[in-house]
Amino acid sequence: MRSGRVTAGLAALALVLTGCGGGEATATEDGAGPAGTVTVFAAASLTDVFTDLGQRLEEDHDGLTVQFNFAGSSALATQLTQGAPADVFASANGTQMSVVTDAGLADGDPAVFTANVLQIAVPAGNPAGVTGLADFTREELALAVCAPEVPCGAAGEDVFAAAGVTPRPDTQEEDVRAALTKVELGEVDAALVYATDVVAAGDAVEGISVPEAEDAVNDYPLCTLAAAPNPGAARAFVDLVLSDEGRQALEDAGFRAP
């Protein structure tokens, strides 16, 4: 069985979802637990840790496949409100979760399961000598930020405002992993990303802490969808994320308690 398979962008389909919540498990014939396919829409910054948790869930439940759609939270929320079928939604901030709940897709309150904070990512060795947010005004540097409509971009605007800096980015990326990739490839001298993305990149990048980022911490909520094609498996995935095992995996990936 393939584990934690990732779909880069599931197209919005005609089936309209009507709620957020749990349900009875889709079980194997012997009642062993959830089976079939569970589709998780999740913020791009969750790519590594959720893929790992999906693999663990598959290993615990023979016959279950966890499929992911990782993207910017705003894009995911739009897909859901336009009718894309999914079982779970995990957003990188409350604003994009509210898009889903305000559209009548929520059944109860989503659970905040983790939090994240921004850092400056630079290529290994920091060849441009970046030291802080003020460097985002240097016209000679190639700089990346997230687009303002996605959570990392919205938080970035708050961080720059708190620092009294007007950035001069060369690119605004549709999700945080796209910004990180430009750093990893050496296409930019610096990008404002999440601390967890710096951890995920390993030796390819270095992280520079931003004191002002502590005033713009993003809480991450998630929920199951009431019209989920596989509600029982959706609940199993959410339960794993909220468990001690899930919280430890998030901490190991650089996330923090909400």
Summary of the structure (lengths in Angstrom):
residues: 258
radius of gyration: 18.6
end to end distance: 33.8
largest distance: 64.2
contacts: 959
relative contact order: 0.23
helix: 39%
strand: 24%
